[in-house]
Amino acid sequence: MSASPASSYDAIVVGSGPAGATAALLLARAGWRVAIVEKATFPRRKVCGEFVSATTWPLLDELSVGDELRDQAGPVVRRVGVFAGTSIVTAPMPATGKSAEGGRAVSRESLDAVLLRRAVAAGATLWQPWTVTAFASGAGRHACTIEDRERGERRVLEAPVIVAAHGSWDRGPLPTQPHRQVAAASDLLGFKARFLGGALDNDLMPLLAFPGGYGGMVNTGAARVSLSCCIRRDHLDAARARHPGRTAGEAVLAHIIENCDGVRAGLATSSCDGQWLGAGPIRPGIHDFGGDGVFAVGNAAAEAHPIVAEGISIAIQSAALMAQTLGRFSPAASAPAALVAAHARYQRLWRRNFAPRMRASALYAWLFMRPLPTRLAVASMQGFPSLLRIGAAWSGKSRQMQSRGHPFALLNAPIGDDV
Ligand SMILES: Cc1cc2nc3c(=O)[nH]c(=O)nc-3n(C[C@H](O)[C@H](O)[C@H](O)COP(=O)(O)OP(=O)(O)OC[C@H]3O[C@@H](n4cnc5c(N)ncnc54)[C@H](O)[C@@H]3O)c2cc1C
């Protein structure tokens, strides 16, 4: 494999999902010399329900991608629901205050590619498809070895700041990346497929509750409904044993249909558009914010249970918080002490904004993966549908990002007086 001399940047962003592309875009706009490294070739499919909450669309407008994404997105979602057993409960989505627009789904093929293109237009240097394969630190600088495996090339990129935006599934050399884990019955595995000709109300996004897992459905535009879900490994194994000859995704769908009449009805006349995707195990919880010049954003920092469909929003919003915190410094002033202060401030803002959503997602996951608590919750919601709306609000569906108690104003910085 050939190697060249190291290239120097102010920041290296590892991974170009919604978090990485947002961070690269905003740091490049702030005048930083940014490299963004992404191992996958775009457009690429991803295990994800693809719903982007109303609270994130104003931010997408500030990133200058809102209109382009609206053109490719599904219809506005105005109702949340629960499909569990024979029950179907729905309620209006909580209001967001600032944005009357509502949330909507946009395919990851579009979202990730559009954000990345905008980051490059803002001045970020793109390394794609390159993989970060080694990482070293010393004297206030970090070195990432990146490889283009197809062409057999290797480079070294250096910078004082690393933005860890590699998601939570891929193992790798960064201290923020997960290590190999032993498979466990309780592992949650993610699945996703799109269906043509499904019969789901345009304005409805139901949560699907079934033994050992949970999921969601939403219209993604172009006459397609996406179904994404998480299921425990032991329940997946049992579903596969009950449905021999089917793929893992097909067995999961059969298990969901056995336990959710709403899904059976919604997909009765539909056909699967492409193959099922599977991934995981997912790693819900707060992981690692980095340190020593490494700033973790998106799923690398923390992963909310997908039951609340907030991961993309947290990815984009956390990257924006981080970039605004860092972007207040000129890159030349990114001395270790300044980076430590910026990191502390970023963590503080992160917890203030996202910790409640993480807690709500863990509670709902616990509740809706178990038949008895699900039955009790659904019975309560049938009596008081506003509970469903309140639950959606707790999961972050209505709260704009805050900084010092004020709505987050990305372009109206400075907000840095609480460091
Ligand atoms: C079943 C399921 C359904 C979901 N539904 C929703 C939903 O409806 N709405 C919602 O908001 N969220 C949803 N989520 C969560 C959402 O998908 C994630 O929170 C989101 O993708 C996180 O974005 P990210 O940018 O942090 O990471 P990712 O999107 O995972 O991006 C990380 C990127 O880093 C790259 N990378 C990794 N390692 C390296 C390396 N060494 N070198 C170079 N590149 C690397 C990867 O190729 C990838 O492109 C769902 C998740 C699951 C599992």
PDBQT file of the ligand as one rigid body, heavy atoms in Angstrom, charges set to zero:
ROOT
HETATM    1  C1  LIG A 501     -34.058   0.594  13.646  1.00  0.00    +0.000 C 
HETATM    2  C2  LIG A 501     -33.655   2.054  13.768  1.00  0.00    +0.000 A 
HETATM    3  C3  LIG A 501     -34.582   3.030  13.431  1.00  0.00    +0.000 A 
HETATM    4  C4  LIG A 501     -34.236   4.383  13.565  1.00  0.00    +0.000 A 
HETATM    5  N1  LIG A 501     -35.154   5.322  13.221  1.00  0.00    +0.000 NA
HETATM    6  C5  LIG A 501     -34.864   6.632  13.381  1.00  0.00    +0.000 A 
HETATM    7  C6  LIG A 501     -35.813   7.643  13.004  1.00  0.00    +0.000 A 
HETATM    8  O1  LIG A 501     -36.888   7.384  12.461  1.00  0.00    +0.000 OA
HETATM    9  N2  LIG A 501     -35.482   8.951  13.253  1.00  0.00    +0.000 N 
HETATM   10  C7  LIG A 501     -34.287   9.289  13.840  1.00  0.00    +0.000 A 
HETATM   11  O2  LIG A 501     -34.065  10.477  14.081  1.00  0.00    +0.000 OA
HETATM   12  N3  LIG A 501     -33.355   8.346  14.142  1.00  0.00    +0.000 NA
HETATM   13  C8  LIG A 501     -33.614   7.037  13.923  1.00  0.00    +0.000 A 
HETATM   14  N4  LIG A 501     -32.663   6.097  14.222  1.00  0.00    +0.000 N 
HETATM   15  C9  LIG A 501     -31.355   6.529  14.764  1.00  0.00    +0.000 C 
HETATM   16  C10 LIG A 501     -30.436   7.129  13.684  1.00  0.00    +0.000 C 
HETATM   17  O3  LIG A 501     -30.324   6.235  12.592  1.00  0.00    +0.000 OA
HETATM   18  C11 LIG A 501     -29.057   7.413  14.246  1.00  0.00    +0.000 C 
HETATM   19  O4  LIG A 501     -29.199   8.060  15.489  1.00  0.00    +0.000 OA
HETATM   20  C12 LIG A 501     -28.229   8.306  13.323  1.00  0.00    +0.000 C 
HETATM   21  O5  LIG A 501     -27.907   7.609  12.148  1.00  0.00    +0.000 OA
HETATM   22  C13 LIG A 501     -26.939   8.755  14.003  1.00  0.00    +0.000 C 
HETATM   23  O6  LIG A 501     -26.219   9.552  13.104  1.00  0.00    +0.000 OA
HETATM   24  P1  LIG A 501     -24.621   9.681  13.215  1.00  0.00    +0.000 P 
HETATM   25  O7  LIG A 501     -24.213  10.685  12.200  1.00  0.00    +0.000 OA
HETATM   26  O8  LIG A 501     -24.221   9.888  14.622  1.00  0.00    +0.000 OA
HETATM   27  O9  LIG A 501     -24.052   8.228  12.842  1.00  0.00    +0.000 OA
HETATM   28  P2  LIG A 501     -24.244   7.359  11.532  1.00  0.00    +0.000 P 
HETATM   29  O10 LIG A 501     -25.442   7.783  10.777  1.00  0.00    +0.000 OA
HETATM   30  O11 LIG A 501     -24.151   5.949  11.977  1.00  0.00    +0.000 OA
HETATM   31  O12 LIG A 501     -22.988   7.719  10.629  1.00  0.00    +0.000 OA
HETATM   32  C14 LIG A 501     -21.695   7.287  10.961  1.00  0.00    +0.000 C 
HETATM   33  C15 LIG A 501     -20.853   7.278   9.687  1.00  0.00    +0.000 C 
HETATM   34  O13 LIG A 501     -19.489   7.043  10.052  1.00  0.00    +0.000 OA
HETATM   35  C16 LIG A 501     -18.905   6.206   9.071  1.00  0.00    +0.000 C 
HETATM   36  N5  LIG A 501     -17.728   5.558   9.688  1.00  0.00    +0.000 N 
HETATM   37  C17 LIG A 501     -17.732   4.708  10.758  1.00  0.00    +0.000 A 
HETATM   38  N6  LIG A 501     -16.463   4.319  11.042  1.00  0.00    +0.000 NA
HETATM   39  C18 LIG A 501     -15.661   4.941  10.150  1.00  0.00    +0.000 A 
HETATM   40  C19 LIG A 501     -14.253   4.937   9.933  1.00  0.00    +0.000 A 
HETATM   41  N7  LIG A 501     -13.405   4.222  10.706  1.00  0.00    +0.000 N 
HETATM   42  N8  LIG A 501     -13.749   5.670   8.905  1.00  0.00    +0.000 NA
HETATM   43  C20 LIG A 501     -14.588   6.399   8.112  1.00  0.00    +0.000 A 
HETATM   44  N9  LIG A 501     -15.928   6.444   8.267  1.00  0.00    +0.000 NA
HETATM   45  C21 LIG A 501     -16.466   5.721   9.287  1.00  0.00    +0.000 A 
HETATM   46  C22 LIG A 501     -20.025   5.241   8.693  1.00  0.00    +0.000 C 
HETATM   47  O14 LIG A 501     -19.797   4.679   7.413  1.00  0.00    +0.000 OA
HETATM   48  C23 LIG A 501     -21.253   6.170   8.730  1.00  0.00    +0.000 C 
HETATM   49  O15 LIG A 501     -21.566   6.723   7.467  1.00  0.00    +0.000 OA
HETATM   50  C24 LIG A 501     -32.956   4.746  14.051  1.00  0.00    +0.000 A 
HETATM   51  C25 LIG A 501     -32.022   3.752  14.359  1.00  0.00    +0.000 A 
HETATM   52  C26 LIG A 501     -32.368   2.408  14.206  1.00  0.00    +0.000 A 
HETATM   53  C27 LIG A 501     -31.357   1.344  14.554  1.00  0.00    +0.000 C 
ENDROOT
TORSDOF 0
